[in-house]
Every structure is written in structure tokens, then in C-alpha cells.
Amino acid sequence: MTDWKETITADQDVMMGKPVIAGTRLTVEFIVERLADGWTEQELVQNYPGLTPEQIHACLAYAAEMLSEVQMYSLPLRRHA
């Protein structure tokens, strides 16, 4: 897995503290959303000069690690009478 720790930073003064690609205002959330919308890695790189495939991979690695730490709980369905 890609080591994202050198690429992804969070600073309260940049994008309200959301994780971003270091030195940019591109949030991990934005990159992952574009990919979920069907954008290709190539389209991202073409539309955001300076963005590299390695940075995109770091965003995905960061997201994967954060999701691995989330605990999900099933809640019983409530039926209204």
C-alpha cells in the first residue's frame, strides 16, 4: 500500500483542517469524490496541473486506512405502530 504520510497533511488554516495533498488546496475528499464520479486518474492529472498519479494513490491509501479504523454497528430497525 502507498505510504500517504509524506503526501497528505491536515492544517486547521487550510481547507478547515480537512486532509489535503501537501502544498495544495486539493482535499482527499475531493479526489476520492471525482474518482467515485467516474473520473480517471488521467483526467484528474490533466485537469489539475501539478497533480501526480502518486498523489492520487496517496489519497486512496489515506482513505483506505481511515476506513479500516471505522467501526460499524448494526442498529435494529424500529417499527412504528
PDB file of N, CA, C and O in Angstrom:
ATOM      1  N   MET A   1       0.832  -1.174   0.000  1.00  0.00           N
ATOM      2  CA  MET A   1       0.000   0.000   0.000  1.00  0.00           C
ATOM      3  C   MET A   1       0.883   1.247   0.000  1.00  0.00           C
ATOM      4  O   MET A   1       1.948   1.262   0.617  1.00  0.00           O
ATOM      5  N   THR A   2       0.441   2.268  -0.682  1.00  0.00           N
ATOM      6  CA  THR A   2       1.176   3.532  -0.761  1.00  0.00           C
ATOM      7  C   THR A   2       1.271   4.178   0.608  1.00  0.00           C
ATOM      8  O   THR A   2       0.290   4.202   1.352  1.00  0.00           O
ATOM      9  N   ASP A   3       2.460   4.710   0.955  1.00  0.00           N
ATOM     10  CA  ASP A   3       2.627   5.450   2.200  1.00  0.00           C
ATOM     11  C   ASP A   3       2.159   6.879   1.954  1.00  0.00           C
ATOM     12  O   ASP A   3       2.808   7.635   1.231  1.00  0.00           O
ATOM     13  N   TRP A   4       1.056   7.238   2.545  1.00  0.00           N
ATOM     14  CA  TRP A   4       0.451   8.543   2.313  1.00  0.00           C
ATOM     15  C   TRP A   4       0.989   9.620   3.243  1.00  0.00           C
ATOM     16  O   TRP A   4       0.736  10.803   3.018  1.00  0.00           O
ATOM     17  N   LYS A   5       1.714   9.245   4.269  1.00  0.00           N
ATOM     18  CA  LYS A   5       2.110  10.183   5.332  1.00  0.00           C
ATOM     19  C   LYS A   5       3.005  11.328   4.864  1.00  0.00           C
ATOM     20  O   LYS A   5       3.042  12.378   5.506  1.00  0.00           O
ATOM     21  N   GLU A   6       3.710  11.149   3.782  1.00  0.00           N
ATOM     22  CA  GLU A   6       4.559  12.228   3.242  1.00  0.00           C
ATOM     23  C   GLU A   6       3.774  13.141   2.307  1.00  0.00           C
ATOM     24  O   GLU A   6       4.241  14.227   1.963  1.00  0.00           O
ATOM     25  N   THR A   7       2.595  12.710   1.898  1.00  0.00           N
ATOM     26  CA  THR A   7       1.830  13.415   0.866  1.00  0.00           C
ATOM     27  C   THR A   7       0.596  14.117   1.403  1.00  0.00           C
ATOM     28  O   THR A   7       0.244  15.193   0.919  1.00  0.00           O
ATOM     29  N   ILE A   8      -0.063  13.540   2.385  1.00  0.00           N
ATOM     30  CA  ILE A   8      -1.315  14.076   2.900  1.00  0.00           C
ATOM     31  C   ILE A   8      -1.056  14.802   4.215  1.00  0.00           C
ATOM     32  O   ILE A   8      -0.412  14.272   5.121  1.00  0.00           O
ATOM     33  N   THR A   9      -1.573  16.031   4.299  1.00  0.00           N
ATOM     34  CA  THR A   9      -1.409  16.814   5.518  1.00  0.00           C
ATOM     35  C   THR A   9      -2.765  17.382   5.940  1.00  0.00           C
ATOM     36  O   THR A   9      -3.715  17.414   5.157  1.00  0.00           O
ATOM     37  N   ALA A  10      -2.827  17.817   7.164  1.00  0.00           N
ATOM     38  CA  ALA A  10      -4.022  18.491   7.661  1.00  0.00           C
ATOM     39  C   ALA A  10      -3.571  19.666   8.521  1.00  0.00           C
ATOM     40  O   ALA A  10      -2.756  19.510   9.430  1.00  0.00           O
ATOM     41  N   ASP A  11      -4.110  20.832   8.221  1.00  0.00           N
ATOM     42  CA  ASP A  11      -3.765  22.066   8.929  1.00  0.00           C
ATOM     43  C   ASP A  11      -5.057  22.859   9.085  1.00  0.00           C
ATOM     44  O   ASP A  11      -5.746  23.130   8.101  1.00  0.00           O
ATOM     45  N   GLN A  12      -5.380  23.225  10.304  1.00  0.00           N
ATOM     46  CA  GLN A  12      -6.630  23.933  10.577  1.00  0.00           C
ATOM     47  C   GLN A  12      -6.779  25.194   9.722  1.00  0.00           C
ATOM     48  O   GLN A  12      -7.901  25.627   9.462  1.00  0.00           O
ATOM     49  N   ASP A  13      -5.675  25.785   9.285  1.00  0.00           N
ATOM     50  CA  ASP A  13      -5.713  27.007   8.482  1.00  0.00           C
ATOM     51  C   ASP A  13      -5.873  26.749   6.984  1.00  0.00           C
ATOM     52  O   ASP A  13      -5.985  27.691   6.200  1.00  0.00           O
ATOM     53  N   VAL A  14      -5.882  25.489   6.590  1.00  0.00           N
ATOM     54  CA  VAL A  14      -6.028  25.138   5.167  1.00  0.00           C
ATOM     55  C   VAL A  14      -7.260  24.248   5.025  1.00  0.00           C
ATOM     56  O   VAL A  14      -7.320  23.160   5.598  1.00  0.00           O
ATOM     57  N   MET A  15      -8.225  24.712   4.268  1.00  0.00           N
ATOM     58  CA  MET A  15      -9.454  23.957   3.978  1.00  0.00           C
ATOM     59  C   MET A  15     -10.125  23.444   5.256  1.00  0.00           C
ATOM     60  O   MET A  15     -10.618  22.317   5.303  1.00  0.00           O
ATOM     61  N   MET A  16     -10.136  24.293   6.290  1.00  0.00           N
ATOM     62  CA  MET A  16     -10.801  23.984   7.567  1.00  0.00           C
ATOM     63  C   MET A  16     -10.272  22.709   8.219  1.00  0.00           C
ATOM     64  O   MET A  16     -10.997  22.034   8.949  1.00  0.00           O
ATOM     65  N   GLY A  17      -9.015  22.384   7.955  1.00  0.00           N
ATOM     66  CA  GLY A  17      -8.393  21.232   8.593  1.00  0.00           C
ATOM     67  C   GLY A  17      -8.625  19.902   7.903  1.00  0.00           C
ATOM     68  O   GLY A  17      -8.183  18.861   8.389  1.00  0.00           O
ATOM     69  N   LYS A  18      -9.322  19.932   6.763  1.00  0.00           N
ATOM     70  CA  LYS A  18      -9.525  18.670   6.038  1.00  0.00           C
ATOM     71  C   LYS A  18      -8.184  18.167   5.508  1.00  0.00           C
ATOM     72  O   LYS A  18      -7.303  18.976   5.217  1.00  0.00           O
ATOM     73  N   PRO A  19      -8.011  16.866   5.377  1.00  0.00           N
ATOM     74  CA  PRO A  19      -6.776  16.330   4.801  1.00  0.00           C
ATOM     75  C   PRO A  19      -6.648  16.773   3.342  1.00  0.00           C
ATOM     76  O   PRO A  19      -7.586  16.641   2.556  1.00  0.00           O
ATOM     77  N   VAL A  20      -5.483  17.296   3.000  1.00  0.00           N
ATOM     78  CA  VAL A  20      -5.201  17.786   1.650  1.00  0.00           C
ATOM     79  C   VAL A  20      -3.890  17.209   1.153  1.00  0.00           C
ATOM     80  O   VAL A  20      -3.083  16.691   1.925  1.00  0.00           O
ATOM     81  N   ILE A  21      -3.698  17.311  -0.151  1.00  0.00           N
ATOM     82  CA  ILE A  21      -2.397  16.976  -0.732  1.00  0.00           C
ATOM     83  C   ILE A  21      -1.465  18.115  -0.350  1.00  0.00           C
ATOM     84  O   ILE A  21      -1.758  19.278  -0.625  1.00  0.00           O
ATOM     85  N   ALA A  22      -0.352  17.786   0.279  1.00  0.00           N
ATOM     86  CA  ALA A  22       0.577  18.790   0.780  1.00  0.00           C
ATOM     87  C   ALA A  22       0.903  19.833  -0.284  1.00  0.00           C
ATOM     88  O   ALA A  22       1.193  19.505  -1.435  1.00  0.00           O
ATOM     89  N   GLY A  23       0.847  21.096   0.131  1.00  0.00           N
ATOM     90  CA  GLY A  23       1.188  22.192  -0.759  1.00  0.00           C
ATOM     91  C   GLY A  23       0.067  22.601  -1.702  1.00  0.00           C
ATOM     92  O   GLY A  23       0.258  23.464  -2.558  1.00  0.00           O
ATOM     93  N   THR A  24      -1.117  21.978  -1.549  1.00  0.00           N
ATOM     94  CA  THR A  24      -2.252  22.305  -2.409  1.00  0.00           C
ATOM     95  C   THR A  24      -3.485  22.554  -1.541  1.00  0.00           C
ATOM     96  O   THR A  24      -3.444  22.427  -0.317  1.00  0.00           O
ATOM     97  N   ARG A  25      -4.568  22.906  -2.203  1.00  0.00           N
ATOM     98  CA  ARG A  25      -5.861  23.005  -1.542  1.00  0.00           C
ATOM     99  C   ARG A  25      -6.789  21.897  -2.055  1.00  0.00           C
ATOM    100  O   ARG A  25      -8.010  21.993  -1.928  1.00  0.00           O
ATOM    101  N   LEU A  26      -6.200  20.850  -2.632  1.00  0.00           N
ATOM    102  CA  LEU A  26      -6.966  19.703  -3.103  1.00  0.00           C
ATOM    103  C   LEU A  26      -7.159  18.738  -1.941  1.00  0.00           C
ATOM    104  O   LEU A  26      -6.198  18.166  -1.425  1.00  0.00           O
ATOM    105  N   THR A  27      -8.409  18.564  -1.537  1.00  0.00           N
ATOM    106  CA  THR A  27      -8.674  17.669  -0.411  1.00  0.00           C
ATOM    107  C   THR A  27      -8.732  16.216  -0.873  1.00  0.00           C
ATOM    108  O   THR A  27      -9.031  15.916  -2.029  1.00  0.00           O
ATOM    109  N   VAL A  28      -8.440  15.341   0.056  1.00  0.00           N
ATOM    110  CA  VAL A  28      -8.574  13.908  -0.204  1.00  0.00           C
ATOM    111  C   VAL A  28     -10.021  13.619  -0.598  1.00  0.00           C
ATOM    112  O   VAL A  28     -10.284  12.854  -1.526  1.00  0.00           O
ATOM    113  N   GLU A  29     -10.945  14.235   0.114  1.00  0.00           N
ATOM    114  CA  GLU A  29     -12.367  14.051  -0.173  1.00  0.00           C
ATOM    115  C   GLU A  29     -12.687  14.397  -1.627  1.00  0.00           C
ATOM    116  O   GLU A  29     -13.403  13.651  -2.295  1.00  0.00           O
ATOM    117  N   PHE A  30     -12.167  15.516  -2.121  1.00  0.00           N
ATOM    118  CA  PHE A  30     -12.412  15.951  -3.496  1.00  0.00           C
ATOM    119  C   PHE A  30     -11.890  14.920  -4.501  1.00  0.00           C
ATOM    120  O   PHE A  30     -12.582  14.564  -5.454  1.00  0.00           O
ATOM    121  N   ILE A  31     -10.670  14.448  -4.277  1.00  0.00           N
ATOM    122  CA  ILE A  31     -10.062  13.483  -5.200  1.00  0.00           C
ATOM    123  C   ILE A  31     -10.860  12.181  -5.208  1.00  0.00           C
ATOM    124  O   ILE A  31     -11.154  11.639  -6.273  1.00  0.00           O
ATOM    125  N   VAL A  32     -11.210  11.683  -4.034  1.00  0.00           N
ATOM    126  CA  VAL A  32     -11.964  10.431  -3.954  1.00  0.00           C
ATOM    127  C   VAL A  32     -13.355  10.599  -4.582  1.00  0.00           C
ATOM    128  O   VAL A  32     -13.849   9.693  -5.253  1.00  0.00           O
ATOM    129  N   GLU A  33     -13.978  11.752  -4.363  1.00  0.00           N
ATOM    130  CA  GLU A  33     -15.291  12.007  -4.983  1.00  0.00           C
ATOM    131  C   GLU A  33     -15.206  12.003  -6.507  1.00  0.00           C
ATOM    132  O   GLU A  33     -16.075  11.443  -7.176  1.00  0.00           O
ATOM    133  N   ARG A  34     -14.162  12.625  -7.061  1.00  0.00           N
ATOM    134  CA  ARG A  34     -14.015  12.637  -8.525  1.00  0.00           C
ATOM    135  C   ARG A  34     -13.868  11.210  -9.044  1.00  0.00           C
ATOM    136  O   ARG A  34     -14.491  10.845 -10.041  1.00  0.00           O
ATOM    137  N   LEU A  35     -13.057  10.411  -8.379  1.00  0.00           N
ATOM    138  CA  LEU A  35     -12.881   9.025  -8.799  1.00  0.00           C
ATOM    139  C   LEU A  35     -14.197   8.264  -8.696  1.00  0.00           C
ATOM    140  O   LEU A  35     -14.523   7.465  -9.573  1.00  0.00           O
ATOM    141  N   ALA A  36     -14.952   8.509  -7.631  1.00  0.00           N
ATOM    142  CA  ALA A  36     -16.251   7.848  -7.468  1.00  0.00           C
ATOM    143  C   ALA A  36     -17.231   8.284  -8.549  1.00  0.00           C
ATOM    144  O   ALA A  36     -18.118   7.522  -8.932  1.00  0.00           O
ATOM    145  N   ASP A  37     -17.069   9.514  -9.043  1.00  0.00           N
ATOM    146  CA  ASP A  37     -17.921  10.023 -10.125  1.00  0.00           C
ATOM    147  C   ASP A  37     -17.530   9.477 -11.493  1.00  0.00           C
ATOM    148  O   ASP A  37     -18.191   9.756 -12.494  1.00  0.00           O
ATOM    149  N   GLY A  38     -16.444   8.690 -11.529  1.00  0.00           N
ATOM    150  CA  GLY A  38     -16.037   8.075 -12.788  1.00  0.00           C
ATOM    151  C   GLY A  38     -14.860   8.731 -13.476  1.00  0.00           C
ATOM    152  O   GLY A  38     -14.456   8.297 -14.555  1.00  0.00           O
ATOM    153  N   TRP A  39     -14.295   9.778 -12.868  1.00  0.00           N
ATOM    154  CA  TRP A  39     -13.105  10.387 -13.457  1.00  0.00           C
ATOM    155  C   TRP A  39     -11.970   9.369 -13.433  1.00  0.00           C
ATOM    156  O   TRP A  39     -11.863   8.558 -12.513  1.00  0.00           O
ATOM    157  N   THR A  40     -11.135   9.425 -14.451  1.00  0.00           N
ATOM    158  CA  THR A  40      -9.952   8.571 -14.469  1.00  0.00           C
ATOM    159  C   THR A  40      -8.789   9.323 -13.839  1.00  0.00           C
ATOM    160  O   THR A  40      -8.820  10.543 -13.678  1.00  0.00           O
ATOM    161  N   GLU A  41      -7.782   8.571 -13.496  1.00  0.00           N
ATOM    162  CA  GLU A  41      -6.553   9.174 -12.983  1.00  0.00           C
ATOM    163  C   GLU A  41      -6.008  10.177 -14.003  1.00  0.00           C
ATOM    164  O   GLU A  41      -5.566  11.266 -13.638  1.00  0.00           O
ATOM    165  N   GLN A  42      -6.042   9.803 -15.269  1.00  0.00           N
ATOM    166  CA  GLN A  42      -5.542  10.673 -16.336  1.00  0.00           C
ATOM    167  C   GLN A  42      -6.347  11.978 -16.395  1.00  0.00           C
ATOM    168  O   GLN A  42      -5.765  13.050 -16.561  1.00  0.00           O
ATOM    169  N   GLU A  43      -7.670  11.899 -16.263  1.00  0.00           N
ATOM    170  CA  GLU A  43      -8.492  13.108 -16.295  1.00  0.00           C
ATOM    171  C   GLU A  43      -8.167  14.035 -15.132  1.00  0.00           C
ATOM    172  O   GLU A  43      -8.127  15.254 -15.300  1.00  0.00           O
ATOM    173  N   LEU A  44      -7.936  13.471 -13.965  1.00  0.00           N
ATOM    174  CA  LEU A  44      -7.561  14.293 -12.814  1.00  0.00           C
ATOM    175  C   LEU A  44      -6.238  15.014 -13.067  1.00  0.00           C
ATOM    176  O   LEU A  44      -6.117  16.216 -12.830  1.00  0.00           O
ATOM    177  N   VAL A  45      -5.262  14.269 -13.546  1.00  0.00           N
ATOM    178  CA  VAL A  45      -3.937  14.854 -13.805  1.00  0.00           C
ATOM    179  C   VAL A  45      -4.022  15.933 -14.880  1.00  0.00           C
ATOM    180  O   VAL A  45      -3.357  16.963 -14.776  1.00  0.00           O
ATOM    181  N   GLN A  46      -4.836  15.704 -15.912  1.00  0.00           N
ATOM    182  CA  GLN A  46      -4.987  16.703 -16.975  1.00  0.00           C
ATOM    183  C   GLN A  46      -5.691  17.964 -16.478  1.00  0.00           C
ATOM    184  O   GLN A  46      -5.338  19.072 -16.882  1.00  0.00           O
ATOM    185  N   ASN A  47      -6.673  17.803 -15.614  1.00  0.00           N
ATOM    186  CA  ASN A  47      -7.467  18.939 -15.151  1.00  0.00           C
ATOM    187  C   ASN A  47      -6.842  19.698 -13.986  1.00  0.00           C
ATOM    188  O   ASN A  47      -7.211  20.843 -13.725  1.00  0.00           O
ATOM    189  N   TYR A  48      -5.919  19.084 -13.298  1.00  0.00           N
ATOM    190  CA  TYR A  48      -5.272  19.721 -12.152  1.00  0.00           C
ATOM    191  C   TYR A  48      -3.757  19.637 -12.321  1.00  0.00           C
ATOM    192  O   TYR A  48      -3.112  18.726 -11.803  1.00  0.00           O
ATOM    193  N   PRO A  49      -3.200  20.605 -13.055  1.00  0.00           N
ATOM    194  CA  PRO A  49      -1.754  20.616 -13.307  1.00  0.00           C
ATOM    195  C   PRO A  49      -0.969  20.533 -11.994  1.00  0.00           C
ATOM    196  O   PRO A  49      -1.290  21.209 -11.017  1.00  0.00           O
ATOM    197  N   GLY A  50       0.032  19.715 -11.996  1.00  0.00           N
ATOM    198  CA  GLY A  50       0.847  19.526 -10.804  1.00  0.00           C
ATOM    199  C   GLY A  50       0.434  18.310  -9.998  1.00  0.00           C
ATOM    200  O   GLY A  50       1.225  17.794  -9.208  1.00  0.00           O
ATOM    201  N   LEU A  51      -0.803  17.842 -10.187  1.00  0.00           N
ATOM    202  CA  LEU A  51      -1.259  16.634  -9.516  1.00  0.00           C
ATOM    203  C   LEU A  51      -0.612  15.425 -10.181  1.00  0.00           C
ATOM    204  O   LEU A  51      -0.557  15.337 -11.407  1.00  0.00           O
ATOM    205  N   THR A  52      -0.129  14.509  -9.375  1.00  0.00           N
ATOM    206  CA  THR A  52       0.555  13.333  -9.917  1.00  0.00           C
ATOM    207  C   THR A  52      -0.225  12.059  -9.581  1.00  0.00           C
ATOM    208  O   THR A  52      -1.009  12.035  -8.633  1.00  0.00           O
ATOM    209  N   PRO A  53      -0.005  11.009 -10.361  1.00  0.00           N
ATOM    210  CA  PRO A  53      -0.635   9.724 -10.022  1.00  0.00           C
ATOM    211  C   PRO A  53      -0.269   9.263  -8.609  1.00  0.00           C
ATOM    212  O   PRO A  53      -1.096   8.667  -7.920  1.00  0.00           O
ATOM    213  N   GLU A  54       0.945   9.531  -8.182  1.00  0.00           N
ATOM    214  CA  GLU A  54       1.372   9.132  -6.839  1.00  0.00           C
ATOM    215  C   GLU A  54       0.541   9.840  -5.768  1.00  0.00           C
ATOM    216  O   GLU A  54       0.204   9.241  -4.746  1.00  0.00           O
ATOM    217  N   GLN A  55       0.211  11.112  -5.999  1.00  0.00           N
ATOM    218  CA  GLN A  55      -0.619  11.841  -5.037  1.00  0.00           C
ATOM    219  C   GLN A  55      -2.036  11.278  -4.996  1.00  0.00           C
ATOM    220  O   GLN A  55      -2.645  11.195  -3.930  1.00  0.00           O
ATOM    221  N   ILE A  56      -2.555  10.894  -6.153  1.00  0.00           N
ATOM    222  CA  ILE A  56      -3.882  10.277  -6.208  1.00  0.00           C
ATOM    223  C   ILE A  56      -3.871   8.966  -5.429  1.00  0.00           C
ATOM    224  O   ILE A  56      -4.797   8.689  -4.667  1.00  0.00           O
ATOM    225  N   HIS A  57      -2.836   8.166  -5.615  1.00  0.00           N
ATOM    226  CA  HIS A  57      -2.713   6.895  -4.893  1.00  0.00           C
ATOM    227  C   HIS A  57      -2.599   7.138  -3.391  1.00  0.00           C
ATOM    228  O   HIS A  57      -3.130   6.366  -2.592  1.00  0.00           O
ATOM    229  N   ALA A  58      -1.908   8.206  -3.008  1.00  0.00           N
ATOM    230  CA  ALA A  58      -1.789   8.542  -1.587  1.00  0.00           C
ATOM    231  C   ALA A  58      -3.159   8.892  -1.007  1.00  0.00           C
ATOM    232  O   ALA A  58      -3.454   8.531   0.132  1.00  0.00           O
ATOM    233  N   CYS A  59      -3.996   9.588  -1.772  1.00  0.00           N
ATOM    234  CA  CYS A  59      -5.358   9.904  -1.320  1.00  0.00           C
ATOM    235  C   CYS A  59      -6.147   8.628  -1.073  1.00  0.00           C
ATOM    236  O   CYS A  59      -6.842   8.504  -0.065  1.00  0.00           O
ATOM    237  N   LEU A  60      -6.037   7.690  -1.991  1.00  0.00           N
ATOM    238  CA  LEU A  60      -6.754   6.426  -1.838  1.00  0.00           C
ATOM    239  C   LEU A  60      -6.217   5.621  -0.658  1.00  0.00           C
ATOM    240  O   LEU A  60      -6.991   5.009   0.078  1.00  0.00           O
ATOM    241  N   ALA A  61      -4.914   5.617  -0.476  1.00  0.00           N
ATOM    242  CA  ALA A  61      -4.316   4.899   0.652  1.00  0.00           C
ATOM    243  C   ALA A  61      -4.753   5.523   1.971  1.00  0.00           C
ATOM    244  O   ALA A  61      -5.046   4.810   2.931  1.00  0.00           O
ATOM    245  N   TYR A  62      -4.797   6.854   2.020  1.00  0.00           N
ATOM    246  CA  TYR A  62      -5.260   7.544   3.222  1.00  0.00           C
ATOM    247  C   TYR A  62      -6.713   7.161   3.513  1.00  0.00           C
ATOM    248  O   TYR A  62      -7.048   6.805   4.643  1.00  0.00           O
ATOM    249  N   ALA A  63      -7.574   7.233   2.494  1.00  0.00           N
ATOM    250  CA  ALA A  63      -8.986   6.896   2.666  1.00  0.00           C
ATOM    251  C   ALA A  63      -9.142   5.454   3.140  1.00  0.00           C
ATOM    252  O   ALA A  63      -9.942   5.180   4.035  1.00  0.00           O
ATOM    253  N   ALA A  64      -8.394   4.540   2.554  1.00  0.00           N
ATOM    254  CA  ALA A  64      -8.475   3.129   2.941  1.00  0.00           C
ATOM    255  C   ALA A  64      -8.060   2.940   4.396  1.00  0.00           C
ATOM    256  O   ALA A  64      -8.703   2.194   5.134  1.00  0.00           O
ATOM    257  N   GLU A  65      -6.999   3.607   4.806  1.00  0.00           N
ATOM    258  CA  GLU A  65      -6.547   3.461   6.191  1.00  0.00           C
ATOM    259  C   GLU A  65      -7.564   4.045   7.162  1.00  0.00           C
ATOM    260  O   GLU A  65      -7.826   3.456   8.211  1.00  0.00           O
ATOM    261  N   MET A  66      -8.133   5.183   6.831  1.00  0.00           N
ATOM    262  CA  MET A  66      -9.132   5.790   7.703  1.00  0.00           C
ATOM    263  C   MET A  66     -10.375   4.898   7.815  1.00  0.00           C
ATOM    264  O   MET A  66     -10.946   4.760   8.897  1.00  0.00           O
ATOM    265  N   LEU A  67     -10.786   4.302   6.711  1.00  0.00           N
ATOM    266  CA  LEU A  67     -11.947   3.417   6.742  1.00  0.00           C
ATOM    267  C   LEU A  67     -11.670   2.142   7.530  1.00  0.00           C
ATOM    268  O   LEU A  67     -12.580   1.576   8.136  1.00  0.00           O
ATOM    269  N   SER A  68     -10.428   1.691   7.524  1.00  0.00           N
ATOM    270  CA  SER A  68     -10.094   0.477   8.266  1.00  0.00           C
ATOM    271  C   SER A  68     -10.195   0.696   9.769  1.00  0.00           C
ATOM    272  O   SER A  68     -10.294  -0.265  10.532  1.00  0.00           O
ATOM    273  N   GLU A  69     -10.172   1.955  10.197  1.00  0.00           N
ATOM    274  CA  GLU A  69     -10.251   2.279  11.618  1.00  0.00           C
ATOM    275  C   GLU A  69     -11.682   2.544  12.077  1.00  0.00           C
ATOM    276  O   GLU A  69     -11.929   2.662  13.277  1.00  0.00           O
ATOM    277  N   VAL A  70     -12.625   2.640  11.148  1.00  0.00           N
ATOM    278  CA  VAL A  70     -14.017   2.935  11.481  1.00  0.00           C
ATOM    279  C   VAL A  70     -14.705   1.656  11.925  1.00  0.00           C
ATOM    280  O   VAL A  70     -14.574   0.611  11.287  1.00  0.00           O
ATOM    281  N   GLN A  71     -15.429   1.749  13.013  1.00  0.00           N
ATOM    282  CA  GLN A  71     -16.213   0.614  13.483  1.00  0.00           C
ATOM    283  C   GLN A  71     -17.673   0.850  13.118  1.00  0.00           C
ATOM    284  O   GLN A  71     -18.240   1.901  13.417  1.00  0.00           O
ATOM    285  N   MET A  72     -18.267  -0.137  12.472  1.00  0.00           N
ATOM    286  CA  MET A  72     -19.659  -0.039  12.061  1.00  0.00           C
ATOM    287  C   MET A  72     -20.506  -0.867  13.027  1.00  0.00           C
ATOM    288  O   MET A  72     -20.107  -1.949  13.459  1.00  0.00           O
ATOM    289  N   TYR A  73     -21.657  -0.343  13.348  1.00  0.00           N
ATOM    290  CA  TYR A  73     -22.588  -1.044  14.224  1.00  0.00           C
ATOM    291  C   TYR A  73     -23.925  -1.172  13.528  1.00  0.00           C
ATOM    292  O   TYR A  73     -24.414  -0.215  12.926  1.00  0.00           O
ATOM    293  N   SER A  74     -24.514  -2.346  13.607  1.00  0.00           N
ATOM    294  CA  SER A  74     -25.860  -2.560  13.065  1.00  0.00           C
ATOM    295  C   SER A  74     -26.859  -2.149  14.122  1.00  0.00           C
ATOM    296  O   SER A  74     -26.750  -2.539  15.285  1.00  0.00           O
ATOM    297  N   LEU A  75     -27.832  -1.359  13.711  1.00  0.00           N
ATOM    298  CA  LEU A  75     -28.871  -0.938  14.608  1.00  0.00           C
ATOM    299  C   LEU A  75     -30.162  -1.639  14.216  1.00  0.00           C
ATOM    300  O   LEU A  75     -30.470  -1.770  13.032  1.00  0.00           O
ATOM    301  N   PRO A  76     -30.909  -2.085  15.202  1.00  0.00           N
ATOM    302  CA  PRO A  76     -32.166  -2.752  14.872  1.00  0.00           C
ATOM    303  C   PRO A  76     -33.132  -1.754  14.224  1.00  0.00           C
ATOM    304  O   PRO A  76     -33.140  -0.570  14.559  1.00  0.00           O
ATOM    305  N   LEU A  77     -33.926  -2.249  13.311  1.00  0.00           N
ATOM    306  CA  LEU A  77     -34.932  -1.396  12.689  1.00  0.00           C
ATOM    307  C   LEU A  77     -36.039  -1.133  13.672  1.00  0.00           C
ATOM    308  O   LEU A  77     -36.481  -2.034  14.385  1.00  0.00           O
ATOM    309  N   ARG A  78     -36.486   0.103  13.709  1.00  0.00           N
ATOM    310  CA  ARG A  78     -37.611   0.455  14.586  1.00  0.00           C
ATOM    311  C   ARG A  78     -38.880   0.452  13.762  1.00  0.00           C
ATOM    312  O   ARG A  78     -38.951   1.080  12.706  1.00  0.00           O
ATOM    313  N   ARG A  79     -39.839  -0.229  14.231  1.00  0.00           N
ATOM    314  CA  ARG A  79     -41.126  -0.274  13.551  1.00  0.00           C
ATOM    315  C   ARG A  79     -42.084   0.638  14.289  1.00  0.00           C
ATOM    316  O   ARG A  79     -42.254   0.553  15.506  1.00  0.00           O
ATOM    317  N   HIS A  80     -42.705   1.515  13.514  1.00  0.00           N
ATOM    318  CA  HIS A  80     -43.669   2.435  14.102  1.00  0.00           C
ATOM    319  C   HIS A  80     -45.038   1.773  14.150  1.00  0.00           C
ATOM    320  O   HIS A  80     -45.476   1.167  13.173  1.00  0.00           O
ATOM    321  N   ALA A  81     -45.703   1.890  15.274  1.00  0.00           N
ATOM    322  CA  ALA A  81     -47.039   1.284  15.433  1.00  0.00           C
ATOM    323  C   ALA A  81     -48.133   2.162  14.852  1.00  0.00           C
ATOM    324  O   ALA A  81     -49.308   1.800  14.904  1.00  0.00           O
TER     325      ALA A  81
END
